[in-house]
């Protein structure tokens, strides 16, 4: 079995990062139809959703920095 080439390893790494970043957005849930009937339920939804969005942005930035570091270190 021949070893994996550097180009194929870079492609695999890029694909893994892209797949992971894409799947992270699925953690943010939209409300079901008719569930936001009052101000309290809307406030609760906005608080929980904003926390999920903050988590997503933080994780996305961390993964993006790792990907940028790996892609720059492999080209130079």
PDB file with one MODEL, atoms N, CA, C and O in Angstrom:
MODEL        1
ATOM      1  N   UNK A   1       0.849  -1.175   0.000  1.00  0.00           N
ATOM      2  CA  UNK A   1       0.000   0.000   0.000  1.00  0.00           C
ATOM      3  C   UNK A   1       0.892   1.234   0.000  1.00  0.00           C
ATOM      4  O   UNK A   1       1.783   1.368   0.838  1.00  0.00           O
ATOM      5  N   UNK A   2       0.646   2.126  -0.938  1.00  0.00           N
ATOM      6  CA  UNK A   2       1.502   3.309  -1.038  1.00  0.00           C
ATOM      7  C   UNK A   2       0.994   4.405  -0.099  1.00  0.00           C
ATOM      8  O   UNK A   2      -0.208   4.504   0.147  1.00  0.00           O
ATOM      9  N   UNK A   3       1.897   5.220   0.419  1.00  0.00           N
ATOM     10  CA  UNK A   3       1.486   6.272   1.356  1.00  0.00           C
ATOM     11  C   UNK A   3       0.680   7.354   0.643  1.00  0.00           C
ATOM     12  O   UNK A   3       0.789   7.536  -0.570  1.00  0.00           O
ATOM     13  N   UNK A   4      -0.123   8.060   1.417  1.00  0.00           N
ATOM     14  CA  UNK A   4      -0.964   9.123   0.870  1.00  0.00           C
ATOM     15  C   UNK A   4      -0.098  10.324   0.504  1.00  0.00           C
ATOM     16  O   UNK A   4       0.815  10.690   1.244  1.00  0.00           O
ATOM     17  N   UNK A   5      -0.388  10.926  -0.630  1.00  0.00           N
ATOM     18  CA  UNK A   5       0.411  12.074  -1.070  1.00  0.00           C
ATOM     19  C   UNK A   5       0.031  13.316  -0.261  1.00  0.00           C
ATOM     20  O   UNK A   5      -1.031  13.369   0.359  1.00  0.00           O
ATOM     21  N   UNK A   6       0.909  14.302  -0.280  1.00  0.00           N
ATOM     22  CA  UNK A   6       0.685  15.535   0.466  1.00  0.00           C
ATOM     23  C   UNK A   6      -0.554  16.272  -0.047  1.00  0.00           C
ATOM     24  O   UNK A   6      -1.328  16.816   0.741  1.00  0.00           O
ATOM     25  N   UNK A   7      -0.736  16.286  -1.351  1.00  0.00           N
ATOM     26  CA  UNK A   7      -1.887  16.976  -1.939  1.00  0.00           C
ATOM     27  C   UNK A   7      -3.192  16.304  -1.501  1.00  0.00           C
ATOM     28  O   UNK A   7      -4.152  16.988  -1.145  1.00  0.00           O
ATOM     29  N   UNK A   8      -3.230  14.979  -1.527  1.00  0.00           N
ATOM     30  CA  UNK A   8      -4.439  14.274  -1.119  1.00  0.00           C
ATOM     31  C   UNK A   8      -4.709  14.446   0.367  1.00  0.00           C
ATOM     32  O   UNK A   8      -5.867  14.526   0.778  1.00  0.00           O
ATOM     33  N   UNK A   9      -3.667  14.502   1.171  1.00  0.00           N
ATOM     34  CA  UNK A   9      -3.836  14.739   2.603  1.00  0.00           C
ATOM     35  C   UNK A   9      -4.397  16.139   2.850  1.00  0.00           C
ATOM     36  O   UNK A   9      -5.248  16.317   3.721  1.00  0.00           O
ATOM     37  N   UNK A  10      -3.934  17.126   2.098  1.00  0.00           N
ATOM     38  CA  UNK A  10      -4.467  18.486   2.220  1.00  0.00           C
ATOM     39  C   UNK A  10      -5.937  18.534   1.802  1.00  0.00           C
ATOM     40  O   UNK A  10      -6.743  19.207   2.445  1.00  0.00           O
ATOM     41  N   UNK A  11      -6.281  17.836   0.747  1.00  0.00           N
ATOM     42  CA  UNK A  11      -7.676  17.797   0.308  1.00  0.00           C
ATOM     43  C   UNK A  11      -8.566  17.138   1.354  1.00  0.00           C
ATOM     44  O   UNK A  11      -9.669  17.612   1.626  1.00  0.00           O
ATOM     45  N   UNK A  12      -8.090  16.054   1.935  1.00  0.00           N
ATOM     46  CA  UNK A  12      -8.849  15.369   2.972  1.00  0.00           C
ATOM     47  C   UNK A  12      -9.041  16.268   4.183  1.00  0.00           C
ATOM     48  O   UNK A  12     -10.137  16.336   4.739  1.00  0.00           O
ATOM     49  N   UNK A  13      -7.994  16.951   4.592  1.00  0.00           N
ATOM     50  CA  UNK A  13      -8.076  17.864   5.728  1.00  0.00           C
ATOM     51  C   UNK A  13      -9.052  18.996   5.445  1.00  0.00           C
ATOM     52  O   UNK A  13      -9.861  19.338   6.307  1.00  0.00           O
ATOM     53  N   UNK A  14      -8.994  19.580   4.260  1.00  0.00           N
ATOM     54  CA  UNK A  14      -9.929  20.642   3.892  1.00  0.00           C
ATOM     55  C   UNK A  14     -11.369  20.144   3.916  1.00  0.00           C
ATOM     56  O   UNK A  14     -12.268  20.849   4.374  1.00  0.00           O
ATOM     57  N   UNK A  15     -11.581  18.947   3.429  1.00  0.00           N
ATOM     58  CA  UNK A  15     -12.924  18.373   3.425  1.00  0.00           C
ATOM     59  C   UNK A  15     -13.457  18.129   4.824  1.00  0.00           C
ATOM     60  O   UNK A  15     -14.633  18.370   5.096  1.00  0.00           O
ATOM     61  N   UNK A  16     -12.600  17.655   5.705  1.00  0.00           N
ATOM     62  CA  UNK A  16     -13.018  17.408   7.088  1.00  0.00           C
ATOM     63  C   UNK A  16     -13.396  18.719   7.768  1.00  0.00           C
ATOM     64  O   UNK A  16     -14.423  18.797   8.442  1.00  0.00           O
ATOM     65  N   UNK A  17     -12.577  19.741   7.596  1.00  0.00           N
ATOM     66  CA  UNK A  17     -12.907  21.042   8.190  1.00  0.00           C
ATOM     67  C   UNK A  17     -14.201  21.608   7.610  1.00  0.00           C
ATOM     68  O   UNK A  17     -15.036  22.118   8.356  1.00  0.00           O
ATOM     69  N   UNK A  18     -14.376  21.526   6.313  1.00  0.00           N
ATOM     70  CA  UNK A  18     -15.592  22.051   5.686  1.00  0.00           C
ATOM     71  C   UNK A  18     -16.829  21.291   6.159  1.00  0.00           C
ATOM     72  O   UNK A  18     -17.865  21.898   6.430  1.00  0.00           O
ATOM     73  N   UNK A  19     -16.723  19.978   6.260  1.00  0.00           N
ATOM     74  CA  UNK A  19     -17.839  19.163   6.719  1.00  0.00           C
ATOM     75  C   UNK A  19     -18.201  19.490   8.162  1.00  0.00           C
ATOM     76  O   UNK A  19     -19.379  19.609   8.499  1.00  0.00           O
ATOM     77  N   UNK A  20     -17.194  19.635   9.007  1.00  0.00           N
ATOM     78  CA  UNK A  20     -17.424  19.952  10.413  1.00  0.00           C
ATOM     79  C   UNK A  20     -18.062  21.324  10.571  1.00  0.00           C
ATOM     80  O   UNK A  20     -19.002  21.487  11.348  1.00  0.00           O
ATOM     81  N   UNK A  21     -17.558  22.303   9.844  1.00  0.00           N
ATOM     82  CA  UNK A  21     -18.124  23.650   9.935  1.00  0.00           C
ATOM     83  C   UNK A  21     -19.564  23.689   9.430  1.00  0.00           C
ATOM     84  O   UNK A  21     -20.387  24.434   9.960  1.00  0.00           O
ATOM     85  N   UNK A  22     -19.866  22.903   8.425  1.00  0.00           N
ATOM     86  CA  UNK A  22     -21.220  22.859   7.892  1.00  0.00           C
ATOM     87  C   UNK A  22     -22.186  22.202   8.878  1.00  0.00           C
ATOM     88  O   UNK A  22     -23.313  22.667   9.042  1.00  0.00           O
ATOM     89  N   UNK A  23     -21.757  21.139   9.525  1.00  0.00           N
ATOM     90  CA  UNK A  23     -22.634  20.429  10.461  1.00  0.00           C
ATOM     91  C   UNK A  23     -22.892  21.216  11.744  1.00  0.00           C
ATOM     92  O   UNK A  23     -23.904  20.996  12.410  1.00  0.00           O
ATOM     93  N   UNK A  24     -21.999  22.121  12.093  1.00  0.00           N
ATOM     94  CA  UNK A  24     -22.180  22.878  13.327  1.00  0.00           C
ATOM     95  C   UNK A  24     -23.444  23.734  13.293  1.00  0.00           C
ATOM     96  O   UNK A  24     -24.059  23.948  14.338  1.00  0.00           O
ATOM     97  N   UNK A  25     -23.837  24.217  12.152  1.00  0.00           N
ATOM     98  CA  UNK A  25     -25.007  25.084  12.054  1.00  0.00           C
ATOM     99  C   UNK A  25     -26.287  24.329  12.389  1.00  0.00           C
ATOM    100  O   UNK A  25     -27.294  24.948  12.731  1.00  0.00           O
ATOM    101  N   UNK A  26     -26.262  23.020  12.297  1.00  0.00           N
ATOM    102  CA  UNK A  26     -27.456  22.227  12.590  1.00  0.00           C
ATOM    103  C   UNK A  26     -27.817  22.238  14.065  1.00  0.00           C
ATOM    104  O   UNK A  26     -28.899  21.781  14.436  1.00  0.00           O
ATOM    105  N   UNK A  27     -26.935  22.750  14.912  1.00  0.00           N
ATOM    106  CA  UNK A  27     -27.216  22.842  16.336  1.00  0.00           C
ATOM    107  C   UNK A  27     -28.219  23.959  16.634  1.00  0.00           C
ATOM    108  O   UNK A  27     -28.864  23.941  17.683  1.00  0.00           O
ATOM    109  N   UNK A  28     -28.358  24.917  15.739  1.00  0.00           N
ATOM    110  CA  UNK A  28     -29.282  26.028  15.932  1.00  0.00           C
ATOM    111  C   UNK A  28     -30.658  25.599  15.426  1.00  0.00           C
ATOM    112  O   UNK A  28     -30.838  25.317  14.241  1.00  0.00           O
ATOM    113  N   UNK A  29     -31.623  25.555  16.344  1.00  0.00           N
ATOM    114  CA  UNK A  29     -32.958  25.053  16.022  1.00  0.00           C
ATOM    115  C   UNK A  29     -33.923  26.200  15.765  1.00  0.00           C
ATOM    116  O   UNK A  29     -33.927  27.190  16.497  1.00  0.00           O
ATOM    117  N   UNK A  30     -34.736  26.068  14.732  1.00  0.00           N
ATOM    118  CA  UNK A  30     -35.819  27.012  14.469  1.00  0.00           C
ATOM    119  C   UNK A  30     -37.051  26.563  15.243  1.00  0.00           C
ATOM    120  O   UNK A  30     -37.249  25.365  15.447  1.00  0.00           O
ATOM    121  N   UNK A  31     -37.878  27.508  15.675  1.00  0.00           N
ATOM    122  CA  UNK A  31     -39.071  27.105  16.429  1.00  0.00           C
ATOM    123  C   UNK A  31     -40.095  26.431  15.521  1.00  0.00           C
ATOM    124  O   UNK A  31     -40.185  26.723  14.328  1.00  0.00           O
ATOM    125  N   UNK A  32     -40.858  25.529  16.113  1.00  0.00           N
ATOM    126  CA  UNK A  32     -41.941  24.890  15.367  1.00  0.00           C
ATOM    127  C   UNK A  32     -43.053  25.901  15.134  1.00  0.00           C
ATOM    128  O   UNK A  32     -43.180  26.878  15.871  1.00  0.00           O
ATOM    129  N   UNK A  33     -43.835  25.666  14.130  1.00  0.00           N
ATOM    130  CA  UNK A  33     -44.927  26.569  13.786  1.00  0.00           C
ATOM    131  C   UNK A  33     -45.942  26.612  14.933  1.00  0.00           C
ATOM    132  O   UNK A  33     -46.424  25.573  15.382  1.00  0.00           O
ATOM    133  N   UNK A  34     -46.261  27.824  15.400  1.00  0.00           N
ATOM    134  CA  UNK A  34     -47.269  27.995  16.437  1.00  0.00           C
ATOM    135  C   UNK A  34     -46.753  27.886  17.855  1.00  0.00           C
ATOM    136  O   UNK A  34     -47.549  27.975  18.790  1.00  0.00           O
ATOM    137  N   UNK A  35     -45.456  27.696  18.063  1.00  0.00           N
ATOM    138  CA  UNK A  35     -44.942  27.545  19.423  1.00  0.00           C
ATOM    139  C   UNK A  35     -44.626  28.883  20.080  1.00  0.00           C
ATOM    140  O   UNK A  35     -44.598  28.964  21.308  1.00  0.00           O
ATOM    141  N   UNK A  36     -44.390  29.919  19.312  1.00  0.00           N
ATOM    142  CA  UNK A  36     -44.098  31.232  19.878  1.00  0.00           C
ATOM    143  C   UNK A  36     -45.394  32.032  19.977  1.00  0.00           C
ATOM    144  O   UNK A  36     -45.691  32.869  19.124  1.00  0.00           O
ATOM    145  N   UNK A  37     -46.157  31.758  21.028  1.00  0.00           N
ATOM    146  CA  UNK A  37     -47.471  32.391  21.150  1.00  0.00           C
ATOM    147  C   UNK A  37     -47.460  33.616  22.049  1.00  0.00           C
ATOM    148  O   UNK A  37     -48.316  34.488  21.905  1.00  0.00           O
ATOM    149  N   UNK A  38     -46.521  33.702  22.964  1.00  0.00           N
ATOM    150  CA  UNK A  38     -46.508  34.834  23.882  1.00  0.00           C
ATOM    151  C   UNK A  38     -45.141  35.473  23.965  1.00  0.00           C
ATOM    152  O   UNK A  38     -44.171  34.987  23.383  1.00  0.00           O
ATOM    153  N   UNK A  39     -45.078  36.587  24.708  1.00  0.00           N
ATOM    154  CA  UNK A  39     -43.821  37.310  24.870  1.00  0.00           C
ATOM    155  C   UNK A  39     -42.799  36.478  25.634  1.00  0.00           C
ATOM    156  O   UNK A  39     -41.609  36.511  25.319  1.00  0.00           O
ATOM    157  N   UNK A  40     -43.259  35.730  26.638  1.00  0.00           N
ATOM    158  CA  UNK A  40     -42.338  34.921  27.453  1.00  0.00           C
ATOM    159  C   UNK A  40     -41.700  33.819  26.610  1.00  0.00           C
ATOM    160  O   UNK A  40     -40.503  33.558  26.730  1.00  0.00           O
ATOM    161  N   UNK A  41     -42.489  33.178  25.765  1.00  0.00           N
ATOM    162  CA  UNK A  41     -41.926  32.108  24.941  1.00  0.00           C
ATOM    163  C   UNK A  41     -40.970  32.675  23.894  1.00  0.00           C
ATOM    164  O   UNK A  41     -39.969  32.040  23.563  1.00  0.00           O
ATOM    165  N   UNK A  42     -41.269  33.865  23.370  1.00  0.00           N
ATOM    166  CA  UNK A  42     -40.369  34.504  22.414  1.00  0.00           C
ATOM    167  C   UNK A  42     -39.062  34.903  23.093  1.00  0.00           C
ATOM    168  O   UNK A  42     -37.982  34.700  22.539  1.00  0.00           O
ATOM    169  N   UNK A  43     -39.163  35.465  24.284  1.00  0.00           N
ATOM    170  CA  UNK A  43     -37.954  35.831  25.029  1.00  0.00           C
ATOM    171  C   UNK A  43     -37.093  34.606  25.320  1.00  0.00           C
ATOM    172  O   UNK A  43     -35.872  34.650  25.166  1.00  0.00           O
ATOM    173  N   UNK A  44     -37.722  33.524  25.735  1.00  0.00           N
ATOM    174  CA  UNK A  44     -36.997  32.285  26.025  1.00  0.00           C
ATOM    175  C   UNK A  44     -36.313  31.756  24.765  1.00  0.00           C
ATOM    176  O   UNK A  44     -35.161  31.326  24.811  1.00  0.00           O
ATOM    177  N   UNK A  45     -37.025  31.791  23.646  1.00  0.00           N
ATOM    178  CA  UNK A  45     -36.442  31.320  22.387  1.00  0.00           C
ATOM    179  C   UNK A  45     -35.245  32.182  21.978  1.00  0.00           C
ATOM    180  O   UNK A  45     -34.214  31.652  21.564  1.00  0.00           O
ATOM    181  N   UNK A  46     -35.373  33.485  22.090  1.00  0.00           N
ATOM    182  CA  UNK A  46     -34.278  34.373  21.697  1.00  0.00           C
ATOM    183  C   UNK A  46     -33.049  34.177  22.574  1.00  0.00           C
ATOM    184  O   UNK A  46     -31.925  34.231  22.075  1.00  0.00           O
ATOM    185  N   UNK A  47     -33.240  33.953  23.865  1.00  0.00           N
ATOM    186  CA  UNK A  47     -32.101  33.726  24.765  1.00  0.00           C
ATOM    187  C   UNK A  47     -31.398  32.428  24.408  1.00  0.00           C
ATOM    188  O   UNK A  47     -30.174  32.409  24.271  1.00  0.00           O
ATOM    189  N   UNK A  48     -32.144  31.344  24.255  1.00  0.00           N
ATOM    190  CA  UNK A  48     -31.507  30.062  23.952  1.00  0.00           C
ATOM    191  C   UNK A  48     -30.882  30.059  22.569  1.00  0.00           C
ATOM    192  O   UNK A  48     -29.818  29.473  22.370  1.00  0.00           O
ATOM    193  N   UNK A  49     -31.530  30.707  21.611  1.00  0.00           N
ATOM    194  CA  UNK A  49     -30.970  30.750  20.258  1.00  0.00           C
ATOM    195  C   UNK A  49     -29.723  31.617  20.206  1.00  0.00           C
ATOM    196  O   UNK A  49     -28.753  31.266  19.535  1.00  0.00           O
ATOM    197  N   UNK A  50     -29.738  32.745  20.909  1.00  0.00           N
ATOM    198  CA  UNK A  50     -28.554  33.607  20.889  1.00  0.00           C
ATOM    199  C   UNK A  50     -27.354  32.896  21.517  1.00  0.00           C
ATOM    200  O   UNK A  50     -26.223  33.097  21.075  1.00  0.00           O
ATOM    201  N   UNK A  51     -27.582  32.075  22.533  1.00  0.00           N
ATOM    202  CA  UNK A  51     -26.479  31.303  23.118  1.00  0.00           C
ATOM    203  C   UNK A  51     -25.939  30.282  22.114  1.00  0.00           C
ATOM    204  O   UNK A  51     -24.729  30.072  22.033  1.00  0.00           O
ATOM    205  N   UNK A  52     -26.826  29.652  21.355  1.00  0.00           N
ATOM    206  CA  UNK A  52     -26.382  28.699  20.333  1.00  0.00           C
ATOM    207  C   UNK A  52     -25.600  29.399  19.226  1.00  0.00           C
ATOM    208  O   UNK A  52     -24.615  28.860  18.721  1.00  0.00           O
ATOM    209  N   UNK A  53     -26.037  30.595  18.851  1.00  0.00           N
ATOM    210  CA  UNK A  53     -25.337  31.352  17.814  1.00  0.00           C
ATOM    211  C   UNK A  53     -23.952  31.765  18.308  1.00  0.00           C
ATOM    212  O   UNK A  53     -22.981  31.694  17.554  1.00  0.00           O
ATOM    213  N   UNK A  54     -23.852  32.193  19.557  1.00  0.00           N
ATOM    214  CA  UNK A  54     -22.549  32.560  20.126  1.00  0.00           C
ATOM    215  C   UNK A  54     -21.622  31.349  20.161  1.00  0.00           C
ATOM    216  O   UNK A  54     -20.446  31.463  19.817  1.00  0.00           O
ATOM    217  N   UNK A  55     -22.138  30.193  20.570  1.00  0.00           N
ATOM    218  CA  UNK A  55     -21.346  28.958  20.558  1.00  0.00           C
ATOM    219  C   UNK A  55     -20.878  28.620  19.149  1.00  0.00           C
ATOM    220  O   UNK A  55     -19.722  28.250  18.943  1.00  0.00           O
ATOM    221  N   UNK A  56     -21.784  28.749  18.176  1.00  0.00           N
ATOM    222  CA  UNK A  56     -21.443  28.452  16.785  1.00  0.00           C
ATOM    223  C   UNK A  56     -20.338  29.365  16.278  1.00  0.00           C
ATOM    224  O   UNK A  56     -19.376  28.901  15.667  1.00  0.00           O
ATOM    225  N   UNK A  57     -20.473  30.667  16.531  1.00  0.00           N
ATOM    226  CA  UNK A  57     -19.473  31.627  16.050  1.00  0.00           C
ATOM    227  C   UNK A  57     -18.111  31.349  16.682  1.00  0.00           C
ATOM    228  O   UNK A  57     -17.087  31.391  15.999  1.00  0.00           O
ATOM    229  N   UNK A  58     -18.097  31.066  17.980  1.00  0.00           N
ATOM    230  CA  UNK A  58     -16.837  30.763  18.651  1.00  0.00           C
ATOM    231  C   UNK A  58     -16.169  29.514  18.088  1.00  0.00           C
ATOM    232  O   UNK A  58     -14.977  29.527  17.781  1.00  0.00           O
ATOM    233  N   UNK A  59     -16.933  28.442  17.955  1.00  0.00           N
ATOM    234  CA  UNK A  59     -16.374  27.199  17.425  1.00  0.00           C
ATOM    235  C   UNK A  59     -15.945  27.363  15.972  1.00  0.00           C
ATOM    236  O   UNK A  59     -14.919  26.819  15.561  1.00  0.00           O
ATOM    237  N   UNK A  60     -16.730  28.115  15.188  1.00  0.00           N
ATOM    238  CA  UNK A  60     -16.388  28.355  13.789  1.00  0.00           C
ATOM    239  C   UNK A  60     -15.069  29.117  13.675  1.00  0.00           C
ATOM    240  O   UNK A  60     -14.232  28.791  12.833  1.00  0.00           O
ATOM    241  N   UNK A  61     -14.884  30.124  14.515  1.00  0.00           N
ATOM    242  CA  UNK A  61     -13.635  30.889  14.488  1.00  0.00           C
ATOM    243  C   UNK A  61     -12.440  30.035  14.892  1.00  0.00           C
ATOM    244  O   UNK A  61     -11.373  30.132  14.287  1.00  0.00           O
ATOM    245  N   UNK A  62     -12.614  29.206  15.907  1.00  0.00           N
ATOM    246  CA  UNK A  62     -11.510  28.334  16.335  1.00  0.00           C
ATOM    247  C   UNK A  62     -11.148  27.353  15.231  1.00  0.00           C
ATOM    248  O   UNK A  62      -9.971  27.191  14.911  1.00  0.00           O
ATOM    249  N   UNK A  63     -12.147  26.692  14.643  1.00  0.00           N
ATOM    250  CA  UNK A  63     -11.867  25.760  13.547  1.00  0.00           C
ATOM    251  C   UNK A  63     -11.251  26.479  12.360  1.00  0.00           C
ATOM    252  O   UNK A  63     -10.341  25.958  11.717  1.00  0.00           O
ATOM    253  N   UNK A  64     -11.748  27.680  12.069  1.00  0.00           N
ATOM    254  CA  UNK A  64     -11.191  28.457  10.968  1.00  0.00           C
ATOM    255  C   UNK A  64      -9.730  28.813  11.189  1.00  0.00           C
ATOM    256  O   UNK A  64      -8.929  28.773  10.255  1.00  0.00           O
ATOM    257  N   UNK A  65      -9.380  29.161  12.426  1.00  0.00           N
ATOM    258  CA  UNK A  65      -7.976  29.477  12.728  1.00  0.00           C
ATOM    259  C   UNK A  65      -7.092  28.236  12.590  1.00  0.00           C
ATOM    260  O   UNK A  65      -5.987  28.316  12.055  1.00  0.00           O
ATOM    261  N   UNK A  66      -7.580  27.085  13.074  1.00  0.00           N
ATOM    262  CA  UNK A  66      -6.817  25.848  12.908  1.00  0.00           C
ATOM    263  C   UNK A  66      -6.628  25.518  11.434  1.00  0.00           C
ATOM    264  O   UNK A  66      -5.528  25.169  11.004  1.00  0.00           O
ATOM    265  N   UNK A  67      -7.716  25.630  10.653  1.00  0.00           N
ATOM    266  CA  UNK A  67      -7.629  25.330   9.230  1.00  0.00           C
ATOM    267  C   UNK A  67      -6.653  26.281   8.535  1.00  0.00           C
ATOM    268  O   UNK A  67      -5.850  25.854   7.705  1.00  0.00           O
ATOM    269  N   UNK A  68      -6.725  27.567   8.876  1.00  0.00           N
ATOM    270  CA  UNK A  68      -5.822  28.545   8.264  1.00  0.00           C
ATOM    271  C   UNK A  68      -4.364  28.232   8.618  1.00  0.00           C
ATOM    272  O   UNK A  68      -3.486  28.318   7.760  1.00  0.00           O
ATOM    273  N   UNK A  69      -4.111  27.875   9.862  1.00  0.00           N
ATOM    274  CA  UNK A  69      -2.757  27.523  10.285  1.00  0.00           C
ATOM    275  C   UNK A  69      -2.253  26.301   9.538  1.00  0.00           C
ATOM    276  O   UNK A  69      -1.114  26.281   9.072  1.00  0.00           O
ATOM    277  N   UNK A  70      -3.096  25.283   9.421  1.00  0.00           N
ATOM    278  CA  UNK A  70      -2.666  24.060   8.733  1.00  0.00           C
ATOM    279  C   UNK A  70      -2.454  24.311   7.247  1.00  0.00           C
ATOM    280  O   UNK A  70      -1.487  23.816   6.668  1.00  0.00           O
ATOM    281  N   UNK A  71      -3.347  25.076   6.624  1.00  0.00           N
ATOM    282  CA  UNK A  71      -3.195  25.312   5.186  1.00  0.00           C
ATOM    283  C   UNK A  71      -1.973  26.183   4.883  1.00  0.00           C
ATOM    284  O   UNK A  71      -1.312  25.988   3.862  1.00  0.00           O
ATOM    285  N   UNK A  72      -1.673  27.130   5.752  1.00  0.00           N
ATOM    286  CA  UNK A  72      -0.490  27.964   5.521  1.00  0.00           C
ATOM    287  C   UNK A  72       0.800  27.224   5.832  1.00  0.00           C
ATOM    288  O   UNK A  72       1.808  27.433   5.156  1.00  0.00           O
ATOM    289  N   UNK A  73       0.788  26.359   6.845  1.00  0.00           N
ATOM    290  CA  UNK A  73       2.010  25.636   7.178  1.00  0.00           C
ATOM    291  C   UNK A  73       2.333  24.552   6.139  1.00  0.00           C
ATOM    292  O   UNK A  73       3.495  24.183   5.969  1.00  0.00           O
ATOM    293  N   UNK A  74       1.315  24.049   5.454  1.00  0.00           N
ATOM    294  CA  UNK A  74       1.575  23.010   4.456  1.00  0.00           C
ATOM    295  C   UNK A  74       2.043  23.579   3.130  1.00  0.00           C
ATOM    296  O   UNK A  74       2.655  22.862   2.338  1.00  0.00           O
ATOM    297  N   UNK A  75       1.767  24.867   2.865  1.00  0.00           N
ATOM    298  CA  UNK A  75       2.192  25.449   1.596  1.00  0.00           C
ATOM    299  C   UNK A  75       3.572  26.076   1.682  1.00  0.00           C
ATOM    300  O   UNK A  75       4.230  26.259   0.658  1.00  0.00           O
ATOM    301  N   UNK A  76       4.013  26.403   2.868  1.00  0.00           N
ATOM    302  CA  UNK A  76       5.300  27.089   2.967  1.00  0.00           C
ATOM    303  C   UNK A  76       6.273  26.312   3.698  1.00  0.00           C
ATOM    304  O   UNK A  76       7.410  26.750   3.870  1.00  0.00           O
TER     305      UNK A  76
ENDMDL
END
